[in-house]
Amino acid sequence: MAVRRKIVYDGWNPIGILDADNNLLYSFMWGLDLSETLQGAGGVGGLVSMTVYSGTNAGTYFYCFDGNGSVVALVNATTGAMAAQYEYGPFGQVLRATGAMAFINPFLFSTKFYDWGMGFYYYGFRYYDPSTGRWLSREPLGEKASYNLGGFLDNSPINAFDVLARPVQFCWTLLHYLRGRTCCWSFRSRLVRIRLLVPISRSESEF
């Protein structure tokens, strides 16, 4: 039996899900994503909380992420109890999902909307199948972006994240200590942009 849902967006970020009668079922609050802006990284790692408006799980839940912006847990905002936990394969396959909110929460790998029925992620421009590690449609920019028009993150999803199913943004990071500072190198593929971030001084210089 098909169930109709309506999704309300603020830019690229979903902020609400309504039923067919326009009753609000879930709302979402967003903060700064991995780009340290509201939507510069397509919302990856920027989802703050989810509020459920009816049923036994009604309440607000906070999101917890790993370093690539994938949701690893939901925590009840009132009790602090763990409401959901997730483990993923390297290409986003859901290997383990536990907790009362595990299959209610729609945001999983790379903070992208997951269709539990079909098993696909929605990235804004394309759908992604984690079981095959491929997009369901061709790269919108064609071979200007990649010779592999259906490949995901140049087959390196551990070292990168995809913003909106467009040319990949690499987040290769090398952590090392230099005179007591922790430095992070970041390389953005195909945009020829390299940044050195020094968290302690909160300074950023581009080359």
C-alpha positions as CSV (number, residue, x, y, z in Angstrom):
1,M,0.0,0.0,0.0
2,A,1.5,3.3,-1.1
3,V,1.7,6.1,1.5
4,R,1.8,9.7,0.3
5,R,4.3,12.1,2.0
6,K,5.2,15.7,1.2
7,I,8.6,17.1,1.9
8,V,9.2,20.8,2.6
9,Y,12.6,22.2,1.8
10,D,14.7,25.2,2.8
11,G,17.2,25.3,-0.1
12,W,18.6,21.8,-0.3
13,N,17.7,20.9,3.2
14,P,14.4,19.1,4.1
15,I,12.8,20.9,7.1
16,G,9.5,19.0,7.3
17,I,7.5,16.0,6.3
18,L,3.7,16.2,6.0
19,D,1.1,13.5,5.3
20,A,-1.5,13.7,2.5
21,D,-3.7,15.9,4.6
22,N,-0.9,18.4,5.3
23,N,-0.5,17.3,8.9
24,L,3.1,17.9,10.1
25,L,4.7,14.5,10.9
26,Y,8.4,15.4,11.4
27,S,10.4,18.6,11.4
28,F,14.2,19.0,11.1
29,M,16.5,21.7,12.4
30,W,19.8,22.3,10.6
31,G,23.0,24.0,11.6
32,L,26.4,24.4,10.0
33,D,27.5,21.5,7.8
34,L,31.0,20.3,7.0
35,S,31.7,23.4,5.0
36,E,31.0,25.5,8.2
37,T,28.1,27.1,6.4
38,L,24.4,26.3,6.3
39,Q,24.4,24.5,2.9
40,G,27.8,24.7,1.4
41,A,28.3,21.0,1.8
42,G,24.7,20.1,0.9
43,G,23.9,19.8,4.6
44,V,26.3,16.9,5.1
45,G,26.9,16.7,8.9
46,G,24.7,19.7,9.6
47,L,21.5,18.2,10.8
48,V,20.9,19.1,14.5
49,S,17.6,17.6,15.5
50,M,14.4,15.8,14.4
51,T,11.0,16.3,16.1
52,V,8.3,13.6,15.9
53,Y,4.8,15.0,16.4
54,S,2.7,12.0,17.2
55,G,2.8,8.4,18.3
56,T,4.8,6.6,21.0
57,N,8.1,8.1,19.8
58,A,6.8,11.7,19.8
59,G,9.6,14.1,20.9
60,T,12.8,15.7,19.8
61,Y,16.0,13.8,19.0
62,F,19.6,15.0,18.5
63,Y,21.8,13.7,15.7
64,C,25.3,12.3,16.2
65,F,27.8,12.0,13.3
66,D,31.1,10.4,12.2
67,G,33.9,12.3,10.5
68,N,32.3,12.1,7.1
69,G,29.0,13.5,8.2
70,S,27.1,10.2,8.4
71,V,24.5,9.7,11.1
72,V,25.7,7.2,13.7
73,A,23.1,7.8,16.5
74,L,20.0,9.6,17.6
75,V,19.7,10.7,21.3
76,N,16.5,11.6,23.0
77,A,16.7,15.3,23.8
78,T,14.7,14.9,27.0
79,T,16.1,11.8,28.6
80,G,19.5,11.5,26.9
81,A,18.7,7.9,26.1
82,M,20.1,6.4,22.9
83,A,17.1,6.2,20.4
84,A,18.9,4.8,17.4
85,Q,22.4,3.5,16.3
86,Y,23.7,2.8,12.8
87,E,26.7,1.1,11.3
88,Y,27.5,1.3,7.5
89,G,29.6,-0.4,4.9
90,P,32.2,1.7,3.0
91,F,29.7,2.6,0.3
92,G,26.8,3.5,2.6
93,Q,25.1,0.1,3.0
94,V,23.2,-0.1,6.3
95,L,24.9,-3.0,8.1
96,R,23.2,-2.4,11.5
97,A,20.3,-0.3,12.7
98,T,19.0,-0.6,16.2
99,G,16.7,1.4,18.5
100,A,13.1,2.6,18.6
101,M,13.9,5.4,16.1
102,A,16.2,3.4,13.8
103,F,13.7,2.9,11.0
104,I,11.8,6.2,11.5
105,N,14.7,8.5,11.0
106,P,15.1,9.2,7.3
107,F,18.7,10.6,7.3
108,L,21.6,8.2,7.3
109,F,24.8,7.9,5.3
110,S,26.3,11.3,4.5
111,T,23.2,12.9,6.1
112,K,21.2,12.0,3.0
113,F,17.6,11.1,2.7
114,Y,17.2,7.3,2.7
115,D,14.2,5.4,1.3
116,W,13.9,2.3,3.5
117,G,11.6,0.7,1.0
118,M,13.7,1.0,-2.1
119,G,17.1,1.1,-0.4
120,F,18.3,4.2,-2.3
121,Y,19.7,7.6,-1.1
122,Y,18.5,10.8,-2.5
123,Y,21.3,13.3,-3.1
124,G,19.4,16.2,-4.7
125,F,20.5,15.7,-8.3
126,R,20.5,11.8,-8.4
127,Y,19.6,8.7,-6.5
128,Y,22.3,6.4,-5.2
129,D,22.3,2.7,-4.7
130,P,24.6,1.7,-1.9
131,S,24.3,-2.0,-2.7
132,T,26.1,-1.5,-6.0
133,G,28.0,1.7,-5.2
134,R,26.6,3.4,-8.2
135,W,24.3,6.3,-9.2
136,L,21.0,5.3,-10.9
137,S,21.5,8.0,-13.5
138,R,24.5,9.6,-15.3
139,E,26.7,12.4,-14.1
140,P,24.8,15.7,-14.9
141,L,28.0,17.3,-16.1
142,G,29.0,14.3,-18.3
143,E,32.6,13.5,-18.9
144,K,33.6,17.0,-17.9
145,A,33.3,15.8,-14.3
146,S,34.3,12.1,-14.6
147,Y,34.8,9.4,-17.2
148,N,32.9,7.1,-14.9
149,L,29.5,8.6,-15.2
150,G,27.8,6.3,-12.7
151,G,30.6,5.8,-10.2
152,F,30.4,7.0,-6.6
153,L,33.2,9.2,-5.2
154,D,35.8,7.8,-7.5
155,N,35.4,4.5,-5.5
156,S,36.8,6.2,-2.4
157,P,33.9,6.9,-0.1
158,I,35.9,6.6,3.1
159,N,38.1,9.6,2.1
160,A,35.4,11.8,0.6
161,F,31.8,12.9,0.7
162,D,29.5,13.9,-2.1
163,V,27.5,17.1,-1.7
164,L,24.6,16.9,-4.1
165,A,25.6,14.1,-6.6
166,R,27.7,16.5,-8.6
167,P,31.5,16.5,-9.0
168,V,33.0,15.0,-5.9
169,Q,34.5,17.0,-3.1
170,F,37.5,15.2,-1.6
171,C,38.2,15.5,2.1
172,W,41.5,13.7,2.2
173,T,42.9,14.6,5.6
174,L,46.4,14.1,7.0
175,L,46.6,14.8,10.8
176,H,50.0,15.5,12.1
177,Y,51.6,17.6,14.8
178,L,53.7,20.6,14.0
179,R,55.0,22.6,17.0
180,G,52.1,21.5,19.1
181,R,49.5,22.3,16.5
182,T,47.1,19.9,14.8
183,C,46.9,20.7,11.1
184,C,44.5,19.4,8.6
185,W,45.0,19.3,4.8
186,S,42.0,19.4,2.6
187,F,41.9,18.9,-1.2
188,R,38.9,19.6,-3.3
189,S,39.0,17.5,-6.5
190,R,38.7,19.1,-9.9
191,L,38.2,22.6,-8.4
192,V,42.0,22.9,-7.9
193,R,41.6,24.2,-4.4
194,I,43.9,23.3,-1.5
195,R,43.4,24.6,2.1
196,L,45.5,24.4,5.2
197,L,43.3,24.6,8.4
198,V,44.9,25.3,11.7
199,P,42.1,24.7,14.3
200,I,44.0,26.1,17.3
201,S,44.4,29.6,15.7
202,R,41.1,29.3,13.8
203,S,42.9,30.7,10.8
204,E,42.6,29.6,7.2
205,S,44.8,30.4,4.2
206,E,44.2,29.3,0.7
207,F,46.7,28.5,-1.9
